[in-house]
Amino acid sequence: MKIVAISQRVDNIKEYGEIRDALDEQWHRLFWQMDAVLVPVPNLPESIPAVLERLRPEAVVLSGGNTPVVYGGTAKQRDKVDEMLIEYAVQYSRPLLGVCRGMQSVALYFGSSLRKVEGHVAVKHEVTGEINRTVNSYHTYAVDRLGGELRAAAWTKQGEIEALQHQTLPVFGMMWHPERMNGFDKDDIKLIREKLAL
């Protein structure tokens, strides 16, 4: 059974005066089906080196949630933790999967840019390319220009990049949410197993 580190969304709960790390339980159910255990990492950048040293995850997932600060988000700690997890995966050649916000983090780390898009929240649409099927969509930013080490792997009919792959590293990103599928999609499970070597 493989250990997979996963990032978490930052939620600011004003009525309780709390800033919470959050992760949908569906992530755990999804990875349990693949004989893998997810370990959420805290959005506390100073703890990440020690957490990763102790955990030594065999793969990394960057989950969804929170707009990057450079595009108007407020969770700078999430930006930093995503960056540190990418650096870990690159340094130790660990497979990494970025989902929605996680794919945006991957894109930005490798020198890409984002742009605002309309009509991508709580809808389904077709993607084509290396992946050809209907996926869900819950985002307001899409990758605009890819950094030189990344290539597009799937697009919408309008030309938005919905999946990307690093040209030499085991780093993959997708804009749809496999954890939000009712019953989980067998194609998502197959793709995740392949990309994370599960």
N, C-alpha and C positions, 0 to 999 in steps of 0.2 A: 504494500500500500504506500503510495507516494505522498509526500508532504508538499503542499502547494501554498505559498504565501499569497494573500489577497489584500489589496488596499480597500479602504472604506470611505464612504461618503462622510462629509462633515455636516451635521445638522445643528443649527443654532436655535435652541428652544428657549425663547425669550421669557415665557411665562414661568419657567423654572430657573432661569438664570444659568442654564447649562449649555455647554457645547459638547455634543455627543458624536462619537464615531458610530456609523450605522451601516449595516449590511443585511440585505434581504435573506431570510432563512432559506429561500429557494436555492441560493448559491450552494449551500451545504448539501441539500438534497440532490442537486444536479451532479456534483462531484462525487458524492457517495455512490451514485450509480456507476461511476467510472473507477471505483475502487481507489479513490484518492481522498485525502483529508485536507480541507482548507483550514488555514490558520490566519485569521485576520490580524493585520499589523496595525498598531496605533498610529494616529496622525500626530506623532510626537517625534519630529525629526532627530532630536538628540539621542533618542533611544534606538533608532533603526540599526546602526552598526552592531550594537550588542544583540539585538533581537535576531538579526540575520546570522551573526556568528554562532549563536546558540541554536537557532532553528535549522540553518543550512538547508533551505527549501530546494527541492529538485525542479521546481517550476514556479513561475510568478504569474498572477492575474492582476491586472489593474481594472477595477470595477467601474461602474458608471457613477454619475452624480457629481455635482459642482462644476460650474464653468471655470475654466482657467482664469487666474487673476488678470493676466494680460488682456483678456477679452471681457473684463467686467466682473469676474467672480470675486469672492471675498475670503476664500479658504486657502490662504497662502501656505499653510501647513500641509494641506493636501497636495498642492503643487510640488512642494519640496520632497515629500515622502514618495510620490510617484517617480520623481527624478532619481531618487536614491535607489528605488527598486529596479528601475531600468538600468542604472549603473551596475548594480549587483548582477543582473541577468547578463549584461554585456561582458563584465569582467570574468564571470565564471561560466560563460557559455550555457546559461540555463534558458530553456524555452520560456518565452513570455507571450501572454495573450492580453491585449488591450481591448476592452469592451466599451463602446460609446465614449464617455469621457476618457477612459483608459486609452482608447485609440488616439484621441486628441492629444493626450500626454505623450504618447510615442511619437506622433507626428511632429509635435513641437520640439521634443528632445533632439530629433534628427534634422532640425532646420526647416520644417514645413511651416505653412501658415494656414489659418482657418478663415472662414467667412460665414456670416449669418445666412441661414436659409429659412424658407417658409414651408409650411405643410409637411413637417417631419415629426410632429408630436402626436403620439397616440394614433398612428395610422399603420397600415401595412402597404408594402409596395414591392415591386419586382426588382431584383438585382441580376446583372449579367456579367459575364467575364469568366473567371475560373470557378465562380460559384453562380449557379443559375437557379433561382427560386424566389419564393415570396418570403419576406422577412418583416419583422416589426420595426417600428421607428419611434424614438422618444428623444430627439435632440433638436437644438436650435442652431448649432454650428456644424459645418462640414469642413473637411480638409479642402483647402483652396489650391495651394501649390505644394507639391511634394518635395521634400529634401532629397538631395542627390542619391542617398543610399537606400531610399524607399521606392517601391513600385506599387502601382494600383493593382488590386486583384479582383475587384468587383465595383460596378457602377450602377446608379439608378438610370432610368431612361432619360432623365434630364442631364446626365453626365456627372452627378455628384459621386465622389469616391466613397464607397461603402465598405471596402476592405482594403488593407494594404499589407505588404510583406517586405521585410528587410531583404536586401539582395544577397547578403552573406550570413547573417545571423538568424537564429531561430526566433525571430520576433514577428508577430502577426497581430493585426488589429482588425476589428469589425465593429460597425456602428450599430448593429442590432443587439438585442438583449436575449441571450439564450435562456436565462433564468426566468424570464417573463412569459415563456411559452407554457401553455396549459398542457401538462403531460410530457413536456420536453420533446423537442424535435430530434428524431434519430439522425438527421443530417448534421445538426449542431453537435450532437454527441460524437459523431464520427470525426467532424472537423476539429473539435477540441482535443480529442484523443490524439489525432495526427499532429496537431500543432504543438501540443505540450508533451508529446511522447508518453502518454499515459497507457 
